[in-house]
């Protein structure tokens, strides 16, 4: 049985040579194993190395896998304080591979898969890496969306209300069984929804350590990747999502910081990280923190449920790994249930 994610080099090569400036001599295509949503490939060519990111094959949820949005936002961020790879080409659905994809430059650097940073040379380097990540997030939320041509990149109104409706709908569409904690979490979020405070910024939607490339020899962010979930929304969703991930068990598919002695490794506490972000953005603090964290758990659980359903349907980017995501939905909703219980 052929892999539905494999690409036809013979069909792709002449297209890339015609559409990507300077591209010549496609020699090899290698699929990255990381990631579940949009399959991503390293292209080795005589003219250099490139990255191709495509929609997955098969039947897809209507509002998911919009690689054209990823392409648009990264192209718009070129020249801002947010580092992104250079965008080279966006191919339509009628491309040689039969689905939409884009090509970007390949950025050489380090990707840290473990948030405990075992490969860092010292506690000082670990602290500096986290501070660079914090500074980049603050810079992202300070981007002038009108100047960047992204004023219409999201809908108006209460971001969290909109997102809760969207992800509840997607969760229900991909539901494979009843999970009591998930149902309770959705109900709690609906009844604890904060009023719209009118704050809007560009948000990444999946802001975490392993979605960025750092310089090979210094704690500098060279590129922020994986913008599939980006939109105009509330900046507190990004900072809460990142801190939510740190609460997840370290020995899990999420590579969280739960159970890790952060101080011993030179890593900031959640409070210190949030305080540094607030200082960079001129904020006093972040109110309703439990809601933002609980929402982050919910949204990630809904995403994982979609990945799991795709695995069952046979068109996940990494099928074996995807099946683990079914268990993750229960873990995430349980952790969120514990969180909201403590808030009573």
LUMSEZA-823392 format. One record per residue (C-alpha): residue in one letter; residue number from 1; x, y, z. Coordinates in steps of 0.25 Angstrom, whole numbers, plus 5000, padded with zeros to 4 digits. Each point is the difference from the previous one (the first is absolute). Example, Ala and Ser with C-alpha at 12.3 -4.5 7.8 and 13.67 -1.06 7.14 Angstrom:
BEGIN
[A 1 [5049 4982 5031]]
[S 2 [5006 5014 4998]]
! end
This chain:
BEGIN
[X 1 [5000 5000 5000]]
[X 2 [5006 5013 4996]]
[X 3 [5002 5012 5010]]
[X 4 [4989 5010 4997]]
[X 5 [5010 5011 5005]]
[X 6 [5011 4996 4990]]
[X 7 [5003 5010 4989]]
[X 8 [5003 4998 4985]]
[X 9 [5013 5006 4998]]
[X 10 [4999 4999 4985]]
[X 11 [4987 5007 4999]]
[X 12 [5005 5011 5011]]
[X 13 [5013 5003 4994]]
[X 14 [4997 5007 4987]]
[X 15 [4988 5008 5008]]
[X 16 [5010 5005 5010]]
[X 17 [5010 5004 4990]]
[X 18 [4990 5008 4993]]
[X 19 [4993 5007 5012]]
[X 20 [5011 5001 5011]]
[X 21 [5011 5011 4996]]
[X 22 [5013 4994 4999]]
[X 23 [4996 4985 5002]]
[X 24 [5007 4990 4993]]
[X 25 [5003 4985 5000]]
[X 26 [4991 4993 5010]]
[X 27 [5008 4989 5006]]
[X 28 [4993 4994 5012]]
[X 29 [4987 5002 5008]]
[X 30 [5000 4996 5015]]
[X 31 [4988 5001 5009]]
[X 32 [5002 5006 5014]]
[X 33 [4994 4990 5010]]
[X 34 [4997 5011 5010]]
[X 35 [4986 5006 5000]]
[X 36 [4986 4994 4997]]
[X 37 [4992 5011 4993]]
[X 38 [5006 5004 4986]]
[X 39 [5011 4991 4995]]
[X 40 [5013 5007 4998]]
[X 41 [5012 4996 4991]]
[X 42 [5015 5004 4998]]
[X 43 [5003 5002 4986]]
[X 44 [5014 4998 4996]]
[X 45 [5004 5006 4986]]
[X 46 [5012 5004 4993]]
[X 47 [4996 5015 5003]]
[X 48 [4999 4997 5015]]
[X 49 [4991 4995 5011]]
[X 50 [4985 5004 5001]]
[X 51 [4988 4996 5008]]
[X 52 [4987 4996 4994]]
[X 53 [4987 5000 5009]]
[X 54 [4987 4994 4994]]
[X 55 [4986 4997 5004]]
[X 56 [4998 4986 5004]]
[X 57 [4994 4990 4990]]
[X 58 [4986 4995 5002]]
[X 59 [4987 5007 5005]]
[X 60 [5002 5011 5009]]
[X 61 [4992 5009 5010]]
[X 62 [4996 5013 4993]]
[X 63 [5008 5010 5008]]
[X 64 [5012 4992 5003]]
[X 65 [5013 4999 4992]]
[X 66 [5000 5013 4994]]
[X 67 [5014 5001 4995]]
[X 68 [4997 5012 4992]]
[X 69 [4998 5008 5014]]
[X 70 [5014 4995 5005]]
[X 71 [5006 5005 4987]]
[X 72 [4993 5013 5001]]
[X 73 [5003 5003 5014]]
[X 74 [5015 4996 4999]]
[X 75 [5001 5009 4987]]
[X 76 [4994 5011 5007]]
[X 77 [5010 4999 5012]]
[X 78 [5012 5001 4992]]
[X 79 [5008 5013 5004]]
[X 80 [4993 5001 5014]]
[X 81 [5006 4996 5014]]
[X 82 [4994 4986 4998]]
[X 83 [5010 4991 4993]]
[X 84 [4994 4991 4989]]
[X 85 [5005 4992 4989]]
[X 86 [5000 5007 4986]]
[X 87 [4987 4995 4992]]
[X 88 [5003 4996 4986]]
[X 89 [4987 4994 4993]]
[X 90 [4986 4997 5003]]
[X 91 [4994 4989 4991]]
[X 92 [4985 4998 4998]]
[X 93 [4992 4988 5003]]
[X 94 [5002 4996 4985]]
[X 95 [5015 4998 5002]]
[X 96 [5008 4988 4995]]
[X 97 [4998 4993 5014]]
[X 98 [4985 5003 4999]]
[X 99 [4999 5009 5012]]
[X 100 [5004 5013 5005]]
[X 101 [5014 5003 5005]]
[X 102 [5011 5010 5002]]
[X 103 [5015 5001 4999]]
[X 104 [5009 5008 5009]]
[X 105 [5015 5001 5003]]
[X 106 [5006 4990 5009]]
[X 107 [5006 5007 5013]]
[X 108 [5012 4993 5006]]
[X 109 [5000 5000 5015]]
[X 110 [4996 4992 5012]]
[X 111 [4986 4995 5004]]
[X 112 [4999 4997 5015]]
[X 113 [4990 4988 5001]]
[X 114 [5001 4999 5015]]
[X 115 [4996 5012 5008]]
[X 116 [5010 4996 5011]]
[X 117 [5011 5004 4990]]
[X 118 [5010 4988 5004]]
[X 119 [5009 5004 4988]]
[X 120 [5002 5014 5005]]
[X 121 [5014 5003 5006]]
[X 122 [4996 5007 5012]]
[X 123 [4988 5005 5009]]
[X 124 [5004 5014 4994]]
[X 125 [4998 4995 4986]]
[X 126 [4986 4994 5004]]
[X 127 [4996 5013 5006]]
[X 128 [5004 5008 4988]]
[X 129 [4993 4990 4990]]
[X 130 [4987 5002 5008]]
[X 131 [5001 5015 5001]]
[X 132 [5002 5000 4985]]
[X 133 [4988 4992 4998]]
[X 134 [4992 5010 5010]]
[X 135 [5006 5012 4992]]
[X 136 [4995 4994 4987]]
[X 137 [4986 4998 5005]]
[X 138 [4999 5014 5005]]
[X 139 [5005 5005 4987]]
[X 140 [4990 4992 4992]]
[X 141 [4988 5006 5009]]
[X 142 [5006 5014 4997]]
[X 143 [4999 4998 4985]]
[X 144 [4992 5011 4993]]
[X 145 [4990 4991 4993]]
[X 146 [4995 5012 4991]]
[X 147 [5015 5003 4995]]
[X 148 [5002 4985 4998]]
[X 149 [4988 4999 4991]]
[X 150 [4993 4991 5010]]
[X 151 [4988 5008 5004]]
[X 152 [4991 4990 4995]]
[X 153 [5007 4988 5005]]
[X 154 [4990 4997 5010]]
[X 155 [4985 5002 5003]]
[X 156 [4995 5012 5010]]
[X 157 [4994 4997 5013]]
[X 158 [5004 4992 5012]]
[X 159 [5011 4991 4996]]
[X 160 [4998 4990 5011]]
[X 161 [4985 4998 4998]]
[X 162 [5003 4998 4985]]
[X 163 [5011 4990 5002]]
[X 164 [4992 4993 5010]]
[X 165 [4989 4998 4990]]
[X 166 [5010 4996 4989]]
[X 167 [5007 4990 5008]]
[X 168 [4988 4994 5007]]
[X 169 [4994 4998 4986]]
[X 170 [5013 4994 4995]]
[X 171 [5000 4991 5012]]
[X 172 [4986 4995 4998]]
[X 173 [5003 4998 4986]]
[X 174 [5011 4990 5003]]
[X 175 [4995 4995 5013]]
[X 176 [5002 4984 5001]]
[X 177 [4994 4998 5014]]
[X 178 [4995 5008 5012]]
[X 179 [5010 5006 5009]]
[X 180 [4994 5006 5013]]
[X 181 [5011 5009 5004]]
[X 182 [5000 5006 4985]]
[X 183 [4985 5003 5001]]
[X 184 [5001 5006 5014]]
[X 185 [5012 5009 4995]]
[X 186 [4992 5005 4988]]
[X 187 [4988 5003 5009]]
[X 188 [5009 5007 5010]]
[X 189 [5007 5009 4990]]
[X 190 [4986 5004 4994]]
[X 191 [4996 5005 5014]]
[X 192 [5013 5007 5004]]
[X 193 [5002 5007 4987]]
[X 194 [5007 5014 5002]]
[X 195 [4994 5012 4994]]
[X 196 [5006 5005 4987]]
[X 197 [5011 5010 5005]]
[X 198 [5003 5005 4985]]
[X 199 [5014 4995 5000]]
[X 200 [5005 4994 4987]]
[X 201 [5013 4996 4995]]
[X 202 [5006 4990 4990]]
[X 203 [5001 4987 5008]]
[X 204 [5008 4988 4996]]
[X 205 [4990 4989 5005]]
[X 206 [5011 4989 5003]]
[X 207 [5011 5008 5006]]
[X 208 [5010 4991 5006]]
[X 209 [5015 4997 5001]]
[X 210 [5001 4989 4989]]
[X 211 [4992 5009 4990]]
[X 212 [5012 5009 4999]]
[X 213 [5014 4999 4994]]
[X 214 [5012 5006 5009]]
[X 215 [5013 5005 4995]]
[X 216 [5011 4988 5000]]
[X 217 [5009 5008 5009]]
[X 218 [4992 5010 5009]]
[X 219 [4986 5001 5007]]
[X 220 [4994 5008 4988]]
[X 221 [4987 4996 4993]]
[X 222 [5002 4999 4985]]
[X 223 [4986 4996 4996]]
[X 224 [4986 4997 5006]]
[X 225 [4994 4989 4992]]
[X 226 [4986 4993 4999]]
[X 227 [4990 5011 4999]]
[X 228 [4988 4992 4996]]
[X 229 [4992 5004 5012]]
[X 230 [5004 5015 4999]]
[X 231 [4989 5010 5000]]
[X 232 [4996 5014 5006]]
[X 233 [4997 4997 5014]]
[X 234 [5003 5002 5014]]
[X 235 [5015 5000 5004]]
[X 236 [4997 4994 5013]]
[X 237 [4996 4987 4993]]
[X 238 [5015 4998 4995]]
[X 239 [5006 5003 5014]]
[X 240 [4990 4990 5007]]
[X 241 [5002 4990 4989]]
[X 242 [5015 5000 5002]]
[X 243 [4999 4999 5016]]
[X 244 [4989 4989 4998]]
[X 245 [5010 4992 4993]]
[X 246 [5010 5001 5011]]
[X 247 [4990 4994 5010]]
[X 248 [4999 4988 4991]]
[X 249 [5008 4987 5005]]
[X 250 [5014 5000 4995]]
[X 251 [4999 4985 4997]]
[X 252 [4989 5002 4990]]
[X 253 [4999 5002 4985]]
[X 254 [4998 5015 5004]]
[X 255 [5014 5002 5005]]
[X 256 [4995 5009 5011]]
[X 257 [5007 5005 5013]]
[X 258 [4991 4993 5010]]
[X 259 [5009 4993 5011]]
[X 260 [5012 5008 4995]]
[X 261 [5008 5008 5011]]
[X 262 [5001 5012 4991]]
[X 263 [5008 5009 5010]]
[X 264 [5011 4989 5000]]
[X 265 [5001 5001 4985]]
[X 266 [5000 5015 4999]]
[X 267 [4986 5000 4994]]
[X 268 [4990 5011 5004]]
[X 269 [4988 4997 5008]]
[X 270 [4986 5002 4994]]
[X 271 [4999 5013 5008]]
[X 272 [5013 5006 4996]]
[X 273 [4998 4996 4985]]
[X 274 [4986 5007 5001]]
[X 275 [5006 5012 5007]]
[X 276 [5011 5002 4990]]
[X 277 [4990 5000 4989]]
[X 278 [4991 5010 5007]]
[X 279 [5012 5009 5002]]
[X 280 [5004 4999 4985]]
[X 281 [4985 5004 4996]]
[X 282 [4998 5010 5011]]
[X 283 [4989 4992 5007]]
[X 284 [4998 5000 5015]]
[X 285 [4995 4985 5000]]
[X 286 [4991 4990 4993]]
[X 287 [4987 4999 5007]]
[X 288 [4991 4987 4999]]
[X 289 [5012 4992 4998]]
[X 290 [4992 4987 5004]]
[X 291 [4991 5002 4988]]
[X 292 [5011 5002 4990]]
[X 293 [5007 4988 5005]]
[X 294 [4987 4991 5000]]
[X 295 [4997 5005 4986]]
[X 296 [5014 4996 4995]]
[X 297 [4998 4986 5005]]
[X 298 [4987 4999 4993]]
[X 299 [5005 5005 4987]]
[X 300 [5012 4991 5000]]
[X 301 [4990 4988 5004]]
[X 302 [4991 5004 4988]]
[X 303 [5012 5000 4991]]
[X 304 [5005 4987 5005]]
[X 305 [4986 4994 4998]]
[X 306 [5001 5004 4985]]
[X 307 [5013 4994 4998]]
[X 308 [4996 4987 5007]]
[X 309 [4987 4999 4991]]
[X 310 [5009 5002 4987]]
[X 311 [5009 4989 5005]]
[X 312 [4987 4991 5001]]
[X 313 [4996 5005 4986]]
[X 314 [5014 4996 4994]]
[X 315 [5005 5013 4996]]
[X 316 [5009 5006 5012]]
[X 317 [5014 5005 4996]]
[X 318 [5005 4990 5011]]
[X 319 [4990 4989 5002]]
[X 320 [5006 4992 5012]]
[X 321 [5004 5013 5008]]
[X 322 [4986 5006 4997]]
[X 323 [4993 4988 5007]]
[X 324 [5007 5005 5013]]
[X 325 [4992 5013 4999]]
[X 326 [4987 4993 5003]]
[X 327 [5006 4997 5014]]
[X 328 [5005 5015 5001]]
[X 329 [4986 5005 4999]]
[X 330 [4996 4993 5013]]
[X 331 [5013 5005 5006]]
[X 332 [4998 5015 4996]]
[X 333 [4986 5001 5004]]
[X 334 [5003 4993 5014]]
[X 335 [5011 5010 5003]]
[X 336 [4990 5011 4996]]
[X 337 [4989 4995 5009]]
[X 338 [5010 5000 5011]]
[X 339 [5004 5014 4997]]
[X 340 [4986 5005 5000]]
[X 341 [4996 4993 5013]]
[X 342 [5012 5007 5007]]
[X 343 [4994 5013 4995]]
[X 344 [4987 4998 5008]]
! end
